[in-house]
């Protein structure tokens, strides 16, 4: 037996086999997937694509592509003008593996039976605005009673609006709600075909053009109605490709670190404005006085999960979903925890 063992040891020590082992793929590439398909709501008003936040940094710096280039794993980005509802359909049809979403779309998908895993936060307390026709006299949410108000149903903005209304003892039933996407709602407001709309920072440009007033934002409501951004993975892909998933989350931290550096705020504003074809005025005003370190905190901490749980409960109460669920059971933080631990170790090592 000892002789047989020595023979095997000698075989594995041969230069030929050592050379062969050098050409084998690294252990981290053991997962079978050769493509990672990522879905993003398209926020651009022009010919280029923009998802804002960490997405635009990841794409322009080619962070995911560089991470997996040596393994021959292709990164495919898909941008959807139909936002969350269309992305949920793509997840259900196994057309994408991961998605960057606002909270409501991710919640609807999970509540409707999609096997997704909550892998990281991508943004916190995203501001929303009430846009109204100038001279309408609408100053508060209570002034919207009986008015024609456009919202993009099935998106995080709908949940944002419902939360804002609830904070004032109101609901959609008090209004004449019209379902329009963001661009259509902006056009309808400018043409005075509706009385108001609820949306993101692109409403700022309507104010600059003099075709809308912005009487309040979620900041004026003490944060009620601000939304959260999340990164979710298809359960099948995550289970079958845990090493690729871990590397993806770890690579994402490079973009997160860049974003959370306050010195990059102006560069970020110019990046997103260019990709989305928005005037820099929009993001400059929207992000004035905000902390990037806070907004782009990726952790699935107790405070973030609690905010998501409130959103789930509100969505169920407003019948946006048939039934709620426990957010803590949805979260799968192990990949992010490992990535954050590694990045902390790297920083500590650099300091030494």
CORPEBEL-V149682 format. One record per residue. RES is the residue in three letters. SS is DSSP state (helix for helix, strand for strand, loop for the rest). BURIAL is + if it has 9 or more other ideal C-beta (glycine too) atoms within 8 Angstrom, else -. Layout:
<<RES,SS,BURIAL> <RES,SS,BURIAL>>
This chain:
<<UNK,loop,-> <UNK,helix,-> <UNK,helix,-> <UNK,helix,-> <UNK,helix,-> <UNK,helix,-> <UNK,helix,-> <UNK,helix,-> <UNK,helix,-> <UNK,helix,-> <UNK,helix,-> <UNK,helix,-> <UNK,loop,-> <UNK,loop,-> <UNK,helix,-> <UNK,helix,-> <UNK,helix,+> <UNK,helix,+> <UNK,helix,-> <UNK,helix,-> <UNK,helix,-> <UNK,helix,-> <UNK,helix,-> <UNK,loop,-> <UNK,loop,-> <UNK,loop,-> <UNK,helix,-> <UNK,helix,-> <UNK,helix,+> <UNK,loop,-> <UNK,loop,+> <UNK,loop,-> <UNK,loop,+> <UNK,loop,-> <UNK,strand,-> <UNK,strand,+> <UNK,strand,+> <UNK,strand,+> <UNK,strand,+> <UNK,strand,+> <UNK,strand,+> <UNK,loop,+> <UNK,loop,-> <UNK,loop,+> <UNK,loop,-> <UNK,loop,-> <UNK,loop,-> <UNK,loop,+> <UNK,loop,+> <UNK,loop,+> <UNK,loop,+> <UNK,loop,-> <UNK,helix,+> <UNK,helix,+> <UNK,helix,+> <UNK,helix,+> <UNK,helix,+> <UNK,helix,+> <UNK,helix,+> <UNK,helix,-> <UNK,loop,+> <UNK,loop,-> <UNK,helix,+> <UNK,helix,+> <UNK,helix,-> <UNK,helix,-> <UNK,helix,+> <UNK,helix,+> <UNK,helix,-> <UNK,helix,-> <UNK,helix,+> <UNK,loop,-> <UNK,loop,+> <UNK,strand,-> <UNK,strand,+> <UNK,strand,-> <UNK,strand,-> <UNK,strand,+> <UNK,strand,+> <UNK,strand,+> <UNK,loop,-> <UNK,loop,-> <UNK,helix,+> <UNK,helix,+> <UNK,helix,+> <UNK,helix,+> <UNK,helix,+> <UNK,helix,+> <UNK,helix,-> <UNK,helix,+> <UNK,helix,+> <UNK,helix,-> <UNK,loop,-> <UNK,loop,-> <UNK,loop,-> <UNK,loop,+> <UNK,loop,+> <UNK,strand,+> <UNK,strand,+> <UNK,strand,+> <UNK,strand,+> <UNK,strand,+> <UNK,helix,+> <UNK,helix,+> <UNK,helix,+> <UNK,helix,+> <UNK,helix,+> <UNK,helix,+> <UNK,helix,+> <UNK,helix,+> <UNK,helix,+> <UNK,loop,+> <UNK,loop,-> <UNK,loop,+> <UNK,loop,-> <UNK,strand,+> <UNK,strand,+> <UNK,strand,+> <UNK,strand,+> <UNK,strand,+> <UNK,strand,+> <UNK,strand,+> <UNK,strand,+> <UNK,strand,+> <UNK,strand,+> <UNK,strand,+> <UNK,loop,+> <UNK,loop,+> <UNK,strand,+> <UNK,strand,+> <UNK,strand,+> <UNK,strand,+> <UNK,loop,+> <UNK,loop,-> <UNK,loop,-> <UNK,loop,+> <UNK,loop,-> <UNK,loop,+> <UNK,loop,-> <UNK,loop,-> <UNK,helix,+> <UNK,helix,-> <UNK,helix,+> <UNK,helix,+> <UNK,loop,-> <UNK,loop,-> <UNK,loop,+> <UNK,strand,+> <UNK,strand,+> <UNK,strand,+> <UNK,strand,+> <UNK,loop,+> <UNK,loop,-> <UNK,loop,+> <UNK,loop,+> <UNK,helix,+> <UNK,helix,+> <UNK,helix,+> <UNK,helix,+> <UNK,helix,+> <UNK,helix,+> <UNK,helix,+> <UNK,helix,+> <UNK,helix,+> <UNK,helix,+> <UNK,helix,+> <UNK,helix,+> <UNK,loop,+> <UNK,loop,-> <UNK,loop,+> <UNK,loop,-> <UNK,helix,+> <UNK,helix,-> <UNK,helix,+> <UNK,loop,+> <UNK,strand,-> <UNK,strand,-> <UNK,strand,+> <UNK,strand,-> <UNK,loop,+> <UNK,loop,+> <UNK,helix,+> <UNK,helix,-> <UNK,helix,+> <UNK,helix,+> <UNK,helix,+> <UNK,helix,-> <UNK,helix,+> <UNK,helix,+> <UNK,helix,+> <UNK,loop,-> <UNK,loop,-> <UNK,loop,-> <UNK,loop,+> <UNK,loop,+> <UNK,strand,+> <UNK,strand,+> <UNK,strand,+> <UNK,strand,+> <UNK,loop,+> <UNK,loop,+> <UNK,loop,+> <UNK,helix,+> <UNK,helix,+> <UNK,helix,+> <UNK,helix,+> <UNK,helix,+> <UNK,helix,-> <UNK,loop,-> <UNK,loop,-> <UNK,loop,-> <UNK,loop,+> <UNK,strand,+> <UNK,strand,+> <UNK,strand,-> <UNK,strand,+> <UNK,strand,+> <UNK,helix,+> <UNK,helix,-> <UNK,helix,-> <UNK,helix,+> <UNK,loop,-> <UNK,loop,-> <UNK,loop,+> <UNK,loop,+> <UNK,loop,+> <UNK,strand,+> <UNK,strand,+> <UNK,strand,+> <UNK,strand,+> <UNK,strand,+> <UNK,strand,+> <UNK,strand,+> <UNK,strand,+> <UNK,helix,+> <UNK,helix,-> <UNK,helix,+> <UNK,helix,+> <UNK,helix,-> <UNK,helix,+> <UNK,loop,+> <UNK,helix,+> <UNK,helix,+> <UNK,helix,+> <UNK,helix,+> <UNK,helix,+> <UNK,helix,+> <UNK,helix,+> <UNK,helix,+> <UNK,helix,+> <UNK,helix,+> <UNK,helix,+> <UNK,helix,+> <UNK,helix,+> <UNK,helix,+> <UNK,helix,+> <UNK,helix,+> <UNK,helix,+> <UNK,helix,+> <UNK,loop,+> <UNK,loop,-> <UNK,helix,-> <UNK,helix,-> <UNK,helix,+> <UNK,helix,+> <UNK,helix,-> <UNK,helix,-> <UNK,helix,+> <UNK,helix,+> <UNK,helix,+> <UNK,helix,+> <UNK,helix,+> <UNK,helix,+> <UNK,helix,-> <UNK,helix,+> <UNK,helix,+> <UNK,loop,+> <UNK,loop,+> <UNK,loop,-> <UNK,helix,+> <UNK,helix,+> <UNK,helix,+> <UNK,helix,+> <UNK,helix,+> <UNK,helix,+> <UNK,helix,+> <UNK,loop,+> <UNK,loop,-> <UNK,loop,-> <UNK,loop,-> <UNK,loop,-> <UNK,helix,+> <UNK,helix,-> <UNK,helix,+> <UNK,helix,+> <UNK,loop,+> <UNK,loop,+> <UNK,loop,+> <UNK,loop,+> <UNK,loop,+> <UNK,loop,-> <UNK,helix,-> <UNK,helix,-> <UNK,helix,+> <UNK,helix,+> <UNK,helix,-> <UNK,helix,+> <UNK,helix,+> <UNK,helix,+> <UNK,helix,-> <UNK,helix,+> <UNK,helix,+> <UNK,helix,+> <UNK,helix,+> <UNK,helix,+> <UNK,helix,+> <UNK,helix,-> <UNK,loop,+> <UNK,loop,-> <UNK,loop,+> <UNK,loop,+> <UNK,loop,-> <UNK,loop,-> <UNK,loop,-> <UNK,loop,+> <UNK,loop,-> <UNK,helix,+> <UNK,helix,-> <UNK,helix,-> <UNK,helix,+> <UNK,strand,+> <UNK,loop,+> <UNK,loop,-> <UNK,helix,-> <UNK,helix,+> <UNK,helix,+> <UNK,helix,-> <UNK,helix,+> <UNK,helix,+> <UNK,helix,+> <UNK,helix,-> <UNK,helix,+> <UNK,helix,+> <UNK,helix,-> <UNK,helix,-> <UNK,helix,-> <UNK,helix,-> <UNK,helix,-> <UNK,helix,-> <UNK,helix,-> <UNK,helix,-> <UNK,loop,->>
